[in-house]
Amino acid sequence: MADGPTVINSGGSGGTAIAIILGLIAIVVLLVFTGVINIHGGGGKDINVKIEAPKVEAPAAPAKPAAPAPANGG
């Protein structure tokens, strides 16, 4: 009887290779989706976006400080 189980190395690097290939494909798809890689060539359109924000002005006079709290809660 053997001292322990027999372990056969089946060369499990196939799963690692598939994971690397899928990772590279995912990165390329992400770069195409975000526009880093342009698959349409150089004839793309520029899109100008204009955002109208309301003008914010500072108050004319500083705000009055709040009244002090009562000493004993009442």
ZAVO-694767 format. One record per residue (C-alpha): residue in one letter; x, y, z; residue number from 1. Coordinates in pm, 1 decimal. Layout:
residues N
(pt 'A' (X Y Z) NUM)
...
***
This chain:
residues 74
(pt 'M' (0.0 0.0 0.0) 1)
(pt 'A' (128.6 345.1 -90.9) 2)
(pt 'D' (213.4 603.1 172.6) 3)
(pt 'G' (-17.2 870.0 25.2) 4)
(pt 'P' (-227.6 960.9 -274.9) 5)
(pt 'T' (-67.4 958.3 -617.9) 6)
(pt 'V' (-69.0 1308.8 -767.9) 7)
(pt 'I' (-50.8 1335.4 -1143.4) 8)
(pt 'N' (47.4 1673.6 -1284.4) 9)
(pt 'S' (-184.5 1726.2 -1576.9) 10)
(pt 'G' (-16.9 2050.5 -1683.5) 11)
(pt 'G' (-291.7 2288.1 -1580.2) 12)
(pt 'S' (-148.7 2590.2 -1759.8) 13)
(pt 'G' (-430.6 2588.5 -2015.0) 14)
(pt 'G' (-662.3 2773.6 -1779.1) 15)
(pt 'T' (-398.8 3038.1 -1715.8) 16)
(pt 'A' (-347.6 3093.3 -2088.2) 17)
(pt 'I' (-721.5 3129.6 -2146.1) 18)
(pt 'A' (-748.2 3378.6 -1858.9) 19)
(pt 'I' (-464.2 3588.3 -2003.3) 20)
(pt 'I' (-621.1 3588.5 -2351.3) 21)
(pt 'L' (-963.1 3684.7 -2213.8) 22)
(pt 'G' (-802.7 3961.1 -2009.2) 23)
(pt 'L' (-628.3 4105.4 -2314.1) 24)
(pt 'I' (-951.4 4093.7 -2514.4) 25)
(pt 'A' (-1135.4 4272.6 -2232.3) 26)
(pt 'I' (-869.7 4546.3 -2220.9) 27)
(pt 'V' (-888.6 4600.3 -2598.5) 28)
(pt 'V' (-1269.0 4616.0 -2587.1) 29)
(pt 'L' (-1249.8 4869.9 -2303.7) 30)
(pt 'L' (-1004.2 5086.7 -2498.5) 31)
(pt 'V' (-1228.3 5077.4 -2807.3) 32)
(pt 'F' (-1536.7 5157.0 -2599.5) 33)
(pt 'T' (-1372.1 5454.6 -2427.4) 34)
(pt 'G' (-1236.8 5592.3 -2755.4) 35)
(pt 'V' (-867.0 5544.7 -2683.5) 36)
(pt 'I' (-856.9 5316.8 -2987.9) 37)
(pt 'N' (-1051.0 5473.5 -3275.4) 38)
(pt 'I' (-1182.1 5205.1 -3512.0) 39)
(pt 'H' (-1349.7 5460.3 -3742.3) 40)
(pt 'G' (-1023.6 5608.7 -3867.0) 41)
(pt 'G' (-938.3 5977.8 -3875.1) 42)
(pt 'G' (-1276.7 6098.9 -4000.4) 43)
(pt 'G' (-1438.3 6122.4 -3660.5) 44)
(pt 'K' (-1643.2 6422.4 -3551.1) 45)
(pt 'D' (-1549.4 6650.3 -3264.4) 46)
(pt 'I' (-1835.0 6709.2 -3025.2) 47)
(pt 'N' (-1839.1 7044.5 -2849.3) 48)
(pt 'V' (-2025.7 7050.2 -2520.2) 49)
(pt 'K' (-2121.1 7382.5 -2365.4) 50)
(pt 'I' (-2239.1 7387.8 -2005.9) 51)
(pt 'E' (-2424.5 7693.9 -1882.1) 52)
(pt 'A' (-2366.0 7735.8 -1509.4) 53)
(pt 'P' (-2543.9 8000.9 -1301.7) 54)
(pt 'K' (-2330.3 8287.7 -1176.9) 55)
(pt 'V' (-2260.5 8264.0 -805.1) 56)
(pt 'E' (-2188.3 8581.2 -610.2) 57)
(pt 'A' (-2057.2 8624.3 -258.8) 58)
(pt 'P' (-2293.3 8787.0 -7.6) 59)
(pt 'A' (-2258.2 9163.2 35.9) 60)
(pt 'A' (-2208.6 9147.6 414.4) 61)
(pt 'P' (-2084.5 8865.1 636.6) 62)
(pt 'A' (-2353.6 8670.4 820.3) 63)
(pt 'K' (-2424.8 8747.3 1185.0) 64)
(pt 'P' (-2291.9 8489.9 1431.9) 65)
(pt 'A' (-2547.3 8261.5 1591.7) 66)
(pt 'A' (-2675.8 8340.5 1941.2) 67)
(pt 'P' (-2497.9 8149.7 2217.7) 68)
(pt 'A' (-2668.1 7841.5 2357.0) 69)
(pt 'P' (-2819.1 7859.6 2705.3) 70)
(pt 'A' (-2575.9 7770.2 2983.6) 71)
(pt 'N' (-2780.7 7492.4 3147.9) 72)
(pt 'G' (-2993.7 7377.0 2857.7) 73)
(pt 'G' (-3292.0 7583.3 2953.1) 74)
***
